[in-house]
């Protein structure tokens, strides 16, 4: 029988997670498959108590991390765990990823899974049809998309919400790009994508964690995956600037900007992205 694995990173937001599980359980009712849930507990300070039966979810595993690493790394470790347990013969297995706070509509997971069955070797991503943040954060996010496109040539208007066939797992984990940022890591490591416009919901409980600091750090990590591309694109712009610009002070500013940006991105990629992954961070699996 076909298998579906759903990875849900979570940090303390257990109430939202429970609601996501209820919706997934109801939504999967019509799927003729065995459905498995992988909860990646990102070192939450609150305990998870699941005392409800989910008739359409065959098994729920909780991967407990030994320290808080953030949602991107939590997804990465969830995928590394699946890489160990999914067998090569399970060719019809599909992996889905969504955030556990309700912003990624759990009712739409079934749609993504069905598209994977139709498109076989494609990565299916949910692109943002409409966002729910305030106008300032919306404008800031749009600015982020433009900057990312200028530096990398990629318009990354999508996040974690995705589904893909399990035989692509080794491909996207062939290096550790996903450790920095899931979306750009996949985009760097694979080249067949299909995008579905899905409205971003409001969180089920609590306030959104997206703020100015989060957007800046997340954007830098996304761009750093393409640090070699950024160097080539900015170097080309630098040469054009030096050829046609006469103002010496402005030239110095542009050269300094070029050096700083590329040093930061290269440093992040070299320092923050480990060459070898130590799975001892997984404290327990329950």
N, C-alpha and C positions, 0 to 999 in steps of 0.2 A: 504493500500500500504506500501511496505517496506520503511524504513527510514535510511538515512545515515547522521551521524553527523561528521563533520571534525573540530577538534580543531587546531587553528593556533596561537601560542604565537608570539607576535611581540613587538619590541621596536624600534620605529622610522623608521624602514626599510619598509616604505609604498610602495615604488616603486616596490620592490621585491614582496611584498604581492599582489599587484594588478596583477602582471604577474602570480603569483601562482593561483589567482582566475580565471584569463582568461583561464589558462591551465586546471584547474579543471572543469570549465564550459564546455569546449569543450570535455574533456575526459568523463564527465558524460552523454554526449548526448545519449549514447546507454544503459545507466542503467535505468531499469524500477523501479524507486524509487523516493521518495521525498528527496532532498539533502539539508541539512542545514549546514551553516558555523558558527562556533563560533570563533570569533577573540578575543583573550585575549590581550588587550592593556596594556602592562606592564609599565604604567605611562610614556608614550612617551612625549617628549617635543614638538614634531611636531604633527600637526593635520591631521587626516585622512579625505580625501574627496573622497567618492565613487560616481561618477556621471555616472556610466555605468550600463546598465541592463545586468543581467546574466540569460539567459532564462532557464538554467538547474539547477540553484540554487534557491530553493524555498524561502529561507530566510537567511539573514545574520545578526547575532547578534554580537555586539561589547561589551565585558565585560571590562569596564574601571576600572583598579585597582587604589587605592589611593596612592600607593607608588611603587617604583621599587623593585621587588623581585627576578628577574632572571627567566630564561625560565622554570626551573624545577618546581618552585612554581607556576608560571603562568599556567602551564599545570594542576597542582594539583587543583587550584581554578576553572579552566575550567571544570574539571571532577566533582568537588563538585557541580557546577552549574547544570550540566547535571543530576546528581543524583537526583536533586529536580524536574526537568521538565520531565524526561522520565518516562512514566507510566509502571507499571508491565505488562500490557497487550500488550505492544509494544515488543513482543518477537523476532521479526525479525529486530530489530534496530541494526545497526552496528556503532561503534565509531572508528574514525581514528584520528591519531595524526601525524603531521609532522611540521617541522620548516618552517617558512615563508620566508626564504632567498633564496630558490631554491636549496640548497644543497641536500635536500630530494626531489627526482624527483617526482613532482606532477602527472606526467603521470602514475606513478606506483601505485597510490592509488587504482585505479580501480582493479588492479591485486590482491592487498591485500584483498579488499572487497570480490572479487569472491572466494578467498581461505577461508575466514571466512564462506561463505555460504556452502562450501564443507566440511569444518572440524568442523563446528558447535561450539563445546566448546573449541576450541583451541585459544590461543593468537598467532597472526601472527606478527612476527617482521622482519624488513629488516635488515639483517646483512651486514657489510661493505665488498663489493666485491673488491673495489678499492678506495683509499683515494686520495684527491687532494692537501693535504698540502705539504710543502717543506720536504726534506729528514730528516731534524733534527726533526720536529714534528712527522713525520711518525715513526721514530725510538723511539721517546719518547712515542708515543702512544702504540707501541708494548711492550715497557718496562712496561707501565702501565697495559696492559693486563696480562702480566706474573706475576707481583706483586699481582694484584687482584686475579689471579688464585691460587697463593701460599697461600695467606692469607684466601681466602674464599672458594676455591674449585670450583669457578664459572668462566667460560671464557666469559666475558660480552663484546662480540664484536658487540654490537648493541646499538642504542641510543633511541631516541624518536619515530622514524618512525615505526608506527604499526597500526594494526586494530584488533578489537575484538568485540564479541557480547555483547550487552548492559547488559545482565543478569549477566555478570561477574563484573560489575561495583561495586556493593556492596562488593564483595569479595576482590577486590584489594584496596578498600577504607575502609576496616574493621579496619585498624589502619592508622597511619599517616606516614608510611614509604615512600610513594611517595612524601611527602613534601621535603625529602632530595634529592632523586634521583629517577626519574621515572623508568628507566630500572631495577635497582636493587630492587626497591620497588615492582614492579610487580613480579620479579623473586622470591622474598621472600614470597609473598602472594599467588602465584599460581604455578601450576606444569605441565601444558600442553602447550607446545610451538611448533611452527613450524617456521623455519627460511628460508627466501628467500634472496639469494645473490643479492644485488642491488648496483650498482656503485654509489658512492657519487659524486654529481656534484659540480661544482664551483658555488659560489654565483652569483645571477643575477646581483647585483649591490654592489659596495663597496668591502672591504677586509674582510676576515674571522676574526671572533672574537676569534678564538682558538689560545692561546699562552701558554707559560710555566706556568704562574700563574693560568690561567683557568684550564689547565689539572691537576695540582697538587690539587687544591681545589675540582674540580669535582671528581677526583679519591678518595680523602679522604672521601667525602660524600657517594660515591658509596659503598666503603668498610665499612663505619660506619653502614650501614643498617644491616650488618652481624656481628656486634661487638661481639656477643656471640660466634659465630662460630670461629671468629678470635682468641678470648681468648683461646678456647679449642685447636685449631691447634698450636698456638704459645706456649702454655703451654706444649704440648706434645714435641715440638722441644726443649723447654727449659730444660725439664727433661733429654732428651737424651744428650743434650750438657753438662749438669752438671755431668752426669754419666761418660762420656767418655773423657771430656776435662780436662786437668791437669793445664793449664795455668790460674792462679788466676786472673790476670788482664783482660784476655779475658773473663773469666766467669763474672766478674763485668760489663764489657761492654755489654755482651749479656743480662744479667739480667736487666740492665738499659734500654736497647733498648726495651725489653719485656714490662717493666712497662710503659715507655713513650708512646709506640704505643697503648697499651690497654687503658691507661688513656685518650689519645686524642680521640680515637674512641668512647669510652663510654661517654665521656664528650659531644662530638658532638651529639650523639644520644639522650642523656638526655636533653641537654640544647637547641639545635637547633630544635629538633623535639617536637612541642607542644603537650600536652595531649588533649587539646581542640582547635578546629579551630574556629576562629572568622571570619565570612564571611563579617564583616563590612568593610573589605579591599576593597570589591567590591563597588566602588563609584557610578557607574551607569551602566545601560545596555541599549544600544541604537540599 
